[in-house]
Amino acid sequence: MIMKKKAEPAAPVTQKEPEIEPDKANTVLAEGVLFQGDFQSNEPMLIHGSVEGNIKSNSDITFTEKAQYTGDIISENLVVAGAAQGKIQCKSTVEIAGEGRVEGVLQAARLIMSEDSVFEGSLKIKKPARSKPMAEPSVAPATKETKKP
């Protein structure tokens, strides 16, 4: 009888804390503030409070641990350490950090989740379209015909 050694369980991937950089955010919503409505931004946003509405951004959005969000988001990158609910579309990365919670429809090129985070809903990983190089037309190699005597 041959006995096999049990495989050791894989070590969990260590997750760094989300990179919340208040110095880079040009738009900051303070804790305890409720914003209702839709807005657009071309600058990084840092949200500590609550938002009910839609956000369209050509930059990054970060929801900190106490942030609450309900609505639709279109952005480049998104970090959720609080709670977000709705339809989320990101061109690049969505990170659900710490004990963050996301519910709804999520579409991004990449999803990063911490061990304690929660995602509930539908997910579509959609890589950005790459421009295809122009392919040269393929030509079948010439074949020699042999004559049979």
PyMOL CGO cylinders between C-alpha atoms (Angstrom):
from pymol import cmd
from pymol.cgo import CYLINDER

trace = [
    CYLINDER, 0.00, 0.00, 0.00, 1.33, 3.42, -0.99, 0.3, 1, 1, 1, 1, 1, 1,
    CYLINDER, 1.33, 3.42, -0.99, 0.48, 6.30, 1.29, 0.3, 1, 1, 1, 1, 1, 1,
    CYLINDER, 0.48, 6.30, 1.29, 0.54, 9.82, 0.00, 0.3, 1, 1, 1, 1, 1, 1,
    CYLINDER, 0.54, 9.82, 0.00, 1.37, 12.80, 2.13, 0.3, 1, 1, 1, 1, 1, 1,
    CYLINDER, 1.37, 12.80, 2.13, -1.49, 15.24, 2.55, 0.3, 1, 1, 1, 1, 1, 1,
    CYLINDER, -1.49, 15.24, 2.55, -0.97, 18.45, 0.68, 0.3, 1, 1, 1, 1, 1, 1,
    CYLINDER, -0.97, 18.45, 0.68, -0.49, 21.48, 2.89, 0.3, 1, 1, 1, 1, 1, 1,
    CYLINDER, -0.49, 21.48, 2.89, -3.26, 24.08, 2.51, 0.3, 1, 1, 1, 1, 1, 1,
    CYLINDER, -3.26, 24.08, 2.51, -2.24, 27.10, 0.53, 0.3, 1, 1, 1, 1, 1, 1,
    CYLINDER, -2.24, 27.10, 0.53, -1.43, 30.17, 2.56, 0.3, 1, 1, 1, 1, 1, 1,
    CYLINDER, -1.43, 30.17, 2.56, -3.97, 32.99, 2.11, 0.3, 1, 1, 1, 1, 1, 1,
    CYLINDER, -3.97, 32.99, 2.11, -2.92, 35.89, -0.03, 0.3, 1, 1, 1, 1, 1, 1,
    CYLINDER, -2.92, 35.89, -0.03, -2.11, 38.84, 2.17, 0.3, 1, 1, 1, 1, 1, 1,
    CYLINDER, -2.11, 38.84, 2.17, -4.07, 41.90, 1.20, 0.3, 1, 1, 1, 1, 1, 1,
    CYLINDER, -4.07, 41.90, 1.20, -2.66, 45.34, 1.65, 0.3, 1, 1, 1, 1, 1, 1,
    CYLINDER, -2.66, 45.34, 1.65, -4.91, 48.12, 2.88, 0.3, 1, 1, 1, 1, 1, 1,
    CYLINDER, -4.91, 48.12, 2.88, -6.62, 50.15, 0.16, 0.3, 1, 1, 1, 1, 1, 1,
    CYLINDER, -6.62, 50.15, 0.16, -4.58, 53.04, -1.09, 0.3, 1, 1, 1, 1, 1, 1,
    CYLINDER, -4.58, 53.04, -1.09, -6.63, 55.97, 0.17, 0.3, 1, 1, 1, 1, 1, 1,
    CYLINDER, -6.63, 55.97, 0.17, -4.69, 59.07, -0.69, 0.3, 1, 1, 1, 1, 1, 1,
    CYLINDER, -4.69, 59.07, -0.69, -6.60, 62.19, 0.37, 0.3, 1, 1, 1, 1, 1, 1,
    CYLINDER, -6.60, 62.19, 0.37, -3.92, 64.43, -1.13, 0.3, 1, 1, 1, 1, 1, 1,
    CYLINDER, -3.92, 64.43, -1.13, -4.74, 63.12, -4.62, 0.3, 1, 1, 1, 1, 1, 1,
    CYLINDER, -4.74, 63.12, -4.62, -8.52, 63.56, -4.32, 0.3, 1, 1, 1, 1, 1, 1,
    CYLINDER, -8.52, 63.56, -4.32, -9.80, 66.91, -5.59, 0.3, 1, 1, 1, 1, 1, 1,
    CYLINDER, -9.80, 66.91, -5.59, -13.38, 66.15, -4.54, 0.3, 1, 1, 1, 1, 1, 1,
    CYLINDER, -13.38, 66.15, -4.54, -13.99, 65.04, -0.95, 0.3, 1, 1, 1, 1, 1, 1,
    CYLINDER, -13.99, 65.04, -0.95, -17.36, 64.30, 0.67, 0.3, 1, 1, 1, 1, 1, 1,
    CYLINDER, -17.36, 64.30, 0.67, -17.00, 64.40, 4.46, 0.3, 1, 1, 1, 1, 1, 1,
    CYLINDER, -17.00, 64.40, 4.46, -18.34, 61.82, 6.89, 0.3, 1, 1, 1, 1, 1, 1,
    CYLINDER, -18.34, 61.82, 6.89, -21.88, 62.60, 8.03, 0.3, 1, 1, 1, 1, 1, 1,
    CYLINDER, -21.88, 62.60, 8.03, -22.78, 64.38, 4.77, 0.3, 1, 1, 1, 1, 1, 1,
    CYLINDER, -22.78, 64.38, 4.77, -25.57, 63.01, 2.54, 0.3, 1, 1, 1, 1, 1, 1,
    CYLINDER, -25.57, 63.01, 2.54, -25.40, 63.97, -1.14, 0.3, 1, 1, 1, 1, 1, 1,
    CYLINDER, -25.40, 63.97, -1.14, -28.53, 63.28, -3.20, 0.3, 1, 1, 1, 1, 1, 1,
    CYLINDER, -28.53, 63.28, -3.20, -28.40, 63.67, -6.97, 0.3, 1, 1, 1, 1, 1, 1,
    CYLINDER, -28.40, 63.67, -6.97, -26.21, 62.97, -9.96, 0.3, 1, 1, 1, 1, 1, 1,
    CYLINDER, -26.21, 62.97, -9.96, -22.78, 64.40, -10.62, 0.3, 1, 1, 1, 1, 1, 1,
    CYLINDER, -22.78, 64.40, -10.62, -19.85, 64.15, -13.00, 0.3, 1, 1, 1, 1, 1, 1,
    CYLINDER, -19.85, 64.15, -13.00, -16.17, 64.60, -12.30, 0.3, 1, 1, 1, 1, 1, 1,
    CYLINDER, -16.17, 64.60, -12.30, -12.89, 64.40, -14.16, 0.3, 1, 1, 1, 1, 1, 1,
    CYLINDER, -12.89, 64.40, -14.16, -10.88, 64.42, -10.93, 0.3, 1, 1, 1, 1, 1, 1,
    CYLINDER, -10.88, 64.42, -10.93, -10.26, 61.76, -8.24, 0.3, 1, 1, 1, 1, 1, 1,
    CYLINDER, -10.26, 61.76, -8.24, -13.00, 61.57, -5.58, 0.3, 1, 1, 1, 1, 1, 1,
    CYLINDER, -13.00, 61.57, -5.58, -12.81, 60.49, -1.93, 0.3, 1, 1, 1, 1, 1, 1,
    CYLINDER, -12.81, 60.49, -1.93, -16.13, 59.78, -0.24, 0.3, 1, 1, 1, 1, 1, 1,
    CYLINDER, -16.13, 59.78, -0.24, -16.48, 59.38, 3.52, 0.3, 1, 1, 1, 1, 1, 1,
    CYLINDER, -16.48, 59.38, 3.52, -20.22, 60.17, 3.67, 0.3, 1, 1, 1, 1, 1, 1,
    CYLINDER, -20.22, 60.17, 3.67, -23.34, 58.93, 1.89, 0.3, 1, 1, 1, 1, 1, 1,
    CYLINDER, -23.34, 58.93, 1.89, -24.36, 59.33, -1.74, 0.3, 1, 1, 1, 1, 1, 1,
    CYLINDER, -24.36, 59.33, -1.74, -27.73, 58.57, -3.32, 0.3, 1, 1, 1, 1, 1, 1,
    CYLINDER, -27.73, 58.57, -3.32, -27.50, 59.10, -7.06, 0.3, 1, 1, 1, 1, 1, 1,
    CYLINDER, -27.50, 59.10, -7.06, -25.37, 58.44, -10.08, 0.3, 1, 1, 1, 1, 1, 1,
    CYLINDER, -25.37, 58.44, -10.08, -21.68, 59.26, -10.50, 0.3, 1, 1, 1, 1, 1, 1,
    CYLINDER, -21.68, 59.26, -10.50, -19.85, 59.51, -13.81, 0.3, 1, 1, 1, 1, 1, 1,
    CYLINDER, -19.85, 59.51, -13.81, -16.10, 60.01, -13.56, 0.3, 1, 1, 1, 1, 1, 1,
    CYLINDER, -16.10, 60.01, -13.56, -13.12, 59.79, -15.89, 0.3, 1, 1, 1, 1, 1, 1,
    CYLINDER, -13.12, 59.79, -15.89, -10.91, 59.23, -12.86, 0.3, 1, 1, 1, 1, 1, 1,
    CYLINDER, -10.91, 59.23, -12.86, -10.79, 57.21, -9.61, 0.3, 1, 1, 1, 1, 1, 1,
    CYLINDER, -10.79, 57.21, -9.61, -13.45, 57.00, -6.91, 0.3, 1, 1, 1, 1, 1, 1,
    CYLINDER, -13.45, 57.00, -6.91, -12.76, 55.81, -3.35, 0.3, 1, 1, 1, 1, 1, 1,
    CYLINDER, -12.76, 55.81, -3.35, -15.44, 54.99, -0.75, 0.3, 1, 1, 1, 1, 1, 1,
    CYLINDER, -15.44, 54.99, -0.75, -13.93, 54.75, 2.74, 0.3, 1, 1, 1, 1, 1, 1,
    CYLINDER, -13.93, 54.75, 2.74, -15.07, 52.42, 5.54, 0.3, 1, 1, 1, 1, 1, 1,
    CYLINDER, -15.07, 52.42, 5.54, -18.05, 54.55, 6.66, 0.3, 1, 1, 1, 1, 1, 1,
    CYLINDER, -18.05, 54.55, 6.66, -19.21, 55.52, 3.16, 0.3, 1, 1, 1, 1, 1, 1,
    CYLINDER, -19.21, 55.52, 3.16, -22.63, 54.40, 1.90, 0.3, 1, 1, 1, 1, 1, 1,
    CYLINDER, -22.63, 54.40, 1.90, -23.57, 54.53, -1.78, 0.3, 1, 1, 1, 1, 1, 1,
    CYLINDER, -23.57, 54.53, -1.78, -26.71, 53.77, -3.77, 0.3, 1, 1, 1, 1, 1, 1,
    CYLINDER, -26.71, 53.77, -3.77, -26.88, 54.39, -7.52, 0.3, 1, 1, 1, 1, 1, 1,
    CYLINDER, -26.88, 54.39, -7.52, -24.96, 53.80, -10.73, 0.3, 1, 1, 1, 1, 1, 1,
    CYLINDER, -24.96, 53.80, -10.73, -21.23, 54.44, -11.15, 0.3, 1, 1, 1, 1, 1, 1,
    CYLINDER, -21.23, 54.44, -11.15, -19.11, 54.83, -14.26, 0.3, 1, 1, 1, 1, 1, 1,
    CYLINDER, -19.11, 54.83, -14.26, -15.42, 55.39, -13.52, 0.3, 1, 1, 1, 1, 1, 1,
    CYLINDER, -15.42, 55.39, -13.52, -11.84, 54.47, -14.35, 0.3, 1, 1, 1, 1, 1, 1,
    CYLINDER, -11.84, 54.47, -14.35, -11.08, 52.72, -11.01, 0.3, 1, 1, 1, 1, 1, 1,
    CYLINDER, -11.08, 52.72, -11.01, -13.14, 52.18, -7.87, 0.3, 1, 1, 1, 1, 1, 1,
    CYLINDER, -13.14, 52.18, -7.87, -12.22, 51.26, -4.29, 0.3, 1, 1, 1, 1, 1, 1,
    CYLINDER, -12.22, 51.26, -4.29, -15.05, 50.32, -1.91, 0.3, 1, 1, 1, 1, 1, 1,
    CYLINDER, -15.05, 50.32, -1.91, -14.20, 49.89, 1.77, 0.3, 1, 1, 1, 1, 1, 1,
    CYLINDER, -14.20, 49.89, 1.77, -17.74, 50.81, 2.86, 0.3, 1, 1, 1, 1, 1, 1,
    CYLINDER, -17.74, 50.81, 2.86, -20.99, 49.77, 1.16, 0.3, 1, 1, 1, 1, 1, 1,
    CYLINDER, -20.99, 49.77, 1.16, -22.10, 50.30, -2.43, 0.3, 1, 1, 1, 1, 1, 1,
    CYLINDER, -22.10, 50.30, -2.43, -25.27, 49.17, -4.14, 0.3, 1, 1, 1, 1, 1, 1,
    CYLINDER, -25.27, 49.17, -4.14, -26.22, 49.56, -7.81, 0.3, 1, 1, 1, 1, 1, 1,
    CYLINDER, -26.22, 49.56, -7.81, -24.78, 49.19, -11.29, 0.3, 1, 1, 1, 1, 1, 1,
    CYLINDER, -24.78, 49.19, -11.29, -21.00, 49.70, -11.45, 0.3, 1, 1, 1, 1, 1, 1,
    CYLINDER, -21.00, 49.70, -11.45, -18.95, 49.99, -14.64, 0.3, 1, 1, 1, 1, 1, 1,
    CYLINDER, -18.95, 49.99, -14.64, -15.21, 50.55, -14.40, 0.3, 1, 1, 1, 1, 1, 1,
    CYLINDER, -15.21, 50.55, -14.40, -12.78, 50.71, -17.30, 0.3, 1, 1, 1, 1, 1, 1,
    CYLINDER, -12.78, 50.71, -17.30, -10.00, 49.25, -15.20, 0.3, 1, 1, 1, 1, 1, 1,
    CYLINDER, -10.00, 49.25, -15.20, -10.13, 47.94, -11.60, 0.3, 1, 1, 1, 1, 1, 1,
    CYLINDER, -10.13, 47.94, -11.60, -12.72, 47.54, -8.86, 0.3, 1, 1, 1, 1, 1, 1,
    CYLINDER, -12.72, 47.54, -8.86, -11.29, 46.79, -5.42, 0.3, 1, 1, 1, 1, 1, 1,
    CYLINDER, -11.29, 46.79, -5.42, -13.55, 45.72, -2.56, 0.3, 1, 1, 1, 1, 1, 1,
    CYLINDER, -13.55, 45.72, -2.56, -11.26, 46.40, 0.39, 0.3, 1, 1, 1, 1, 1, 1,
    CYLINDER, -11.26, 46.40, 0.39, -11.35, 45.58, 4.09, 0.3, 1, 1, 1, 1, 1, 1,
    CYLINDER, -11.35, 45.58, 4.09, -14.90, 44.70, 5.07, 0.3, 1, 1, 1, 1, 1, 1,
    CYLINDER, -14.90, 44.70, 5.07, -16.34, 46.46, 2.02, 0.3, 1, 1, 1, 1, 1, 1,
    CYLINDER, -16.34, 46.46, 2.02, -19.63, 45.29, 0.55, 0.3, 1, 1, 1, 1, 1, 1,
    CYLINDER, -19.63, 45.29, 0.55, -20.88, 45.64, -3.04, 0.3, 1, 1, 1, 1, 1, 1,
    CYLINDER, -20.88, 45.64, -3.04, -24.34, 44.57, -4.19, 0.3, 1, 1, 1, 1, 1, 1,
    CYLINDER, -24.34, 44.57, -4.19, -25.60, 44.75, -7.75, 0.3, 1, 1, 1, 1, 1, 1,
    CYLINDER, -25.60, 44.75, -7.75, -24.25, 44.51, -11.27, 0.3, 1, 1, 1, 1, 1, 1,
    CYLINDER, -24.25, 44.51, -11.27, -20.50, 44.90, -11.64, 0.3, 1, 1, 1, 1, 1, 1,
    CYLINDER, -20.50, 44.90, -11.64, -18.48, 45.21, -14.84, 0.3, 1, 1, 1, 1, 1, 1,
    CYLINDER, -18.48, 45.21, -14.84, -14.74, 45.83, -14.83, 0.3, 1, 1, 1, 1, 1, 1,
    CYLINDER, -14.74, 45.83, -14.83, -11.51, 44.67, -16.41, 0.3, 1, 1, 1, 1, 1, 1,
    CYLINDER, -11.51, 44.67, -16.41, -10.27, 43.44, -13.02, 0.3, 1, 1, 1, 1, 1, 1,
    CYLINDER, -10.27, 43.44, -13.02, -11.78, 42.69, -9.59, 0.3, 1, 1, 1, 1, 1, 1,
    CYLINDER, -11.78, 42.69, -9.59, -9.77, 42.60, -6.37, 0.3, 1, 1, 1, 1, 1, 1,
    CYLINDER, -9.77, 42.60, -6.37, -11.42, 41.44, -3.14, 0.3, 1, 1, 1, 1, 1, 1,
    CYLINDER, -11.42, 41.44, -3.14, -10.05, 41.29, 0.38, 0.3, 1, 1, 1, 1, 1, 1,
    CYLINDER, -10.05, 41.29, 0.38, -10.65, 38.23, 2.52, 0.3, 1, 1, 1, 1, 1, 1,
    CYLINDER, -10.65, 38.23, 2.52, -13.39, 39.94, 4.57, 0.3, 1, 1, 1, 1, 1, 1,
    CYLINDER, -13.39, 39.94, 4.57, -15.17, 41.72, 1.70, 0.3, 1, 1, 1, 1, 1, 1,
    CYLINDER, -15.17, 41.72, 1.70, -18.53, 40.73, 0.21, 0.3, 1, 1, 1, 1, 1, 1,
    CYLINDER, -18.53, 40.73, 0.21, -19.84, 40.85, -3.35, 0.3, 1, 1, 1, 1, 1, 1,
    CYLINDER, -19.84, 40.85, -3.35, -23.44, 39.91, -4.08, 0.3, 1, 1, 1, 1, 1, 1,
    CYLINDER, -23.44, 39.91, -4.08, -24.77, 40.18, -7.62, 0.3, 1, 1, 1, 1, 1, 1,
    CYLINDER, -24.77, 40.18, -7.62, -23.68, 39.61, -11.19, 0.3, 1, 1, 1, 1, 1, 1,
    CYLINDER, -23.68, 39.61, -11.19, -20.12, 40.08, -12.40, 0.3, 1, 1, 1, 1, 1, 1,
    CYLINDER, -20.12, 40.08, -12.40, -18.73, 40.60, -15.88, 0.3, 1, 1, 1, 1, 1, 1,
    CYLINDER, -18.73, 40.60, -15.88, -14.98, 40.83, -16.37, 0.3, 1, 1, 1, 1, 1, 1,
    CYLINDER, -14.98, 40.83, -16.37, -14.49, 42.72, -19.60, 0.3, 1, 1, 1, 1, 1, 1,
    CYLINDER, -14.49, 42.72, -19.60, -10.97, 43.39, -20.78, 0.3, 1, 1, 1, 1, 1, 1,
    CYLINDER, -10.97, 43.39, -20.78, -10.45, 46.65, -22.66, 0.3, 1, 1, 1, 1, 1, 1,
    CYLINDER, -10.45, 46.65, -22.66, -10.47, 46.27, -26.43, 0.3, 1, 1, 1, 1, 1, 1,
    CYLINDER, -10.47, 46.27, -26.43, -6.99, 46.10, -27.89, 0.3, 1, 1, 1, 1, 1, 1,
    CYLINDER, -6.99, 46.10, -27.89, -6.25, 47.43, -31.30, 0.3, 1, 1, 1, 1, 1, 1,
    CYLINDER, -6.25, 47.43, -31.30, -5.39, 44.51, -33.53, 0.3, 1, 1, 1, 1, 1, 1,
    CYLINDER, -5.39, 44.51, -33.53, -2.33, 44.87, -35.76, 0.3, 1, 1, 1, 1, 1, 1,
    CYLINDER, -2.33, 44.87, -35.76, -3.05, 44.80, -39.44, 0.3, 1, 1, 1, 1, 1, 1,
    CYLINDER, -3.05, 44.80, -39.44, -2.52, 41.23, -40.57, 0.3, 1, 1, 1, 1, 1, 1,
    CYLINDER, -2.52, 41.23, -40.57, -1.03, 40.65, -43.96, 0.3, 1, 1, 1, 1, 1, 1,
    CYLINDER, -1.03, 40.65, -43.96, -3.20, 38.58, -46.24, 0.3, 1, 1, 1, 1, 1, 1,
    CYLINDER, -3.20, 38.58, -46.24, -2.25, 34.97, -46.04, 0.3, 1, 1, 1, 1, 1, 1,
    CYLINDER, -2.25, 34.97, -46.04, -1.22, 33.29, -49.24, 0.3, 1, 1, 1, 1, 1, 1,
    CYLINDER, -1.22, 33.29, -49.24, -1.30, 29.54, -49.53, 0.3, 1, 1, 1, 1, 1, 1,
    CYLINDER, -1.30, 29.54, -49.53, 2.10, 28.09, -50.44, 0.3, 1, 1, 1, 1, 1, 1,
    CYLINDER, 2.10, 28.09, -50.44, 2.47, 27.09, -54.08, 0.3, 1, 1, 1, 1, 1, 1,
    CYLINDER, 2.47, 27.09, -54.08, 2.26, 23.37, -54.69, 0.3, 1, 1, 1, 1, 1, 1,
    CYLINDER, 2.26, 23.37, -54.69, 4.02, 21.47, -57.40, 0.3, 1, 1, 1, 1, 1, 1,
    CYLINDER, 4.02, 21.47, -57.40, 1.95, 19.25, -59.53, 0.3, 1, 1, 1, 1, 1, 1,
    CYLINDER, 1.95, 19.25, -59.53, 3.61, 16.01, -60.50, 0.3, 1, 1, 1, 1, 1, 1,
    CYLINDER, 3.61, 16.01, -60.50, 2.67, 14.22, -63.65, 0.3, 1, 1, 1, 1, 1, 1,
    CYLINDER, 2.67, 14.22, -63.65, 2.10, 10.52, -63.49, 0.3, 1, 1, 1, 1, 1, 1,
    CYLINDER, 2.10, 10.52, -63.49, 3.51, 8.53, -66.42, 0.3, 1, 1, 1, 1, 1, 1,
]
cmd.load_cgo(trace, "trace")
